[in-house]
Amino acid sequence: MAVATAPQSGAMNCKLPVEGKKRCLWAGRQMPVLQKIRERFAQEKPLAGLRMAACLHVTAETANLMRTLQAGGADVVLCASNPLSTQDDVAASLVQDFGIATYAIRGEDNNTYYEHIVAALAHEPHLTMDDGADLVSSLIFVALDRLDDVYAEVRKWATSMPANQRQALITQIVASMEETTTGVNRLRAMEKDKVLKFPVIAVNDAQTKHFFDNRYGTGQSTIDGIVRATDLLIAGKVVVVAGYGWCGKGVALRARGMGAVVIVTEVDPIRALEAAMDGFAVLPMADALSRGELYITVTGNAHILRREHFLGMRDGAMLANSGHFDIEIDLKALEAESREVNRGVREHVDEYVLKSGKRLYVLGEGRLVNLAAAHGHPASVMDMSFATQALASEWAFQNKGKLAPVVHKLPVEIEQRISALKLASMGIQIDTLTDAQLKYMSGWEQGT
């Protein structure tokens, strides 16, 4: 087993796994659905014989998912899906306490990030899990011999093996699970281009994932990250939320709940209408610039905040991103418009002094602010997401060879099972339909 952890003193290194285990076990207590699944997996071993590679945020919640997959019989390797989302103590504990190979360092550079992608691919997995599709896209580029399209570390590894061996990496894949909207979008583009060679389960699209994770998890953890980074009083601030998908809804709702005046920007007329009917001001970004004090991007797209926006913003405006990749804020353009950049004026805060003298503040290097400056989603939220991941893995393995190489939705029966377990863990009971009601709902004869 191997682990890469952040540079620390020898004494601190000894403490890392101890603190990491405490956090893993604490999170596990808030994840009763996943615990039930882990208990069943430990008895039935539904993933026995599977090699799995996961490219996910390395958090205490993720650790409990890895423990569940391991309990099910899988041979699991984990690498980071974002350079600033790794919790080093958790990574250390996964290796030392749970025997799970983990390749992740908080703050790793691109070379190291892709070295860790290579370590996961070298596991020659049968099943993969992704948080943004970096693992799958690297695998597909390698298998298709499109080595000019991969990062240098992946290309170096791929060229060390024969072409037929590279192609064999893809033929043994049973399926892949994708956790994010960004990743599902990339995978659907692969399907459209006919380069997707194995089935993918869009775990992100399951209601047991996006409804809880994106809305409640992203909403709370994004505000948590911003407050930790800035010590900002949200009440009374004008907050501009770019994007009103599930994540944007959660962020806007939580910001308003803390007393902020919230403006939503959108490109989709249906979502814009929904935001307006939910009571938010809806404006083009250009019109929001004179008012915004805190900007939060949650779109999954590139350059949502760009040069013309920076020039029009108020002095002292703060910029945060809670979309998956660090491309929503055009940092290159911001730096080009700045006469001075002061890194770390506060932990997780960089100050950009524009040529006009105006100052703008970027939080968490423009990466996921909820993980760069905080601990990500609460464990009780990730209980649902990772229960969905675990059962999606079991379902995909049970249907080996039966699924077409496209992006699949998770069967609703699995979501209902997860929801029932969650309700039971909360002590909530619900009604059931009578035989007469079932007959009425399935028939057409009865009318007015």
Protein Blocks (a to p, Z undefined) as FASTA:
>chain_A
ZZddddddfklmmmmmmmmmmmmmmmmmmmmmlmmmmmmmmmnopmgoiacdddddddfk
lmmmmmmmmmnopacddddfbfklccfklmmmmmmmnopacdddehiafklmmmmmmmmm
mnopabdcdehjlmmmmmmmmmnopaklpcfklmmmmmmpcfklmmmmmmmpmbdcdfbf
klmmmmmmmmmnopafbdcddfklpmklmmmmmmmmmmmmmmmmmmmmnopafehpacdd
ehjafklmmmmmmmmmnopacddddfbfklmmmmmmnopacddfklmmmmombdcddehp
ahkbcfklmmmpcehiacddfbfblclbcfklmmmmpcbdcehkbghiacdddfkopacd
dehhlpafklmmmnbjafklmmmmmmmmmmmmmmmmmmgokaccbdddddfklmmmmmmm
mmmmnopacddddfklmmmmmmmkbcZZ
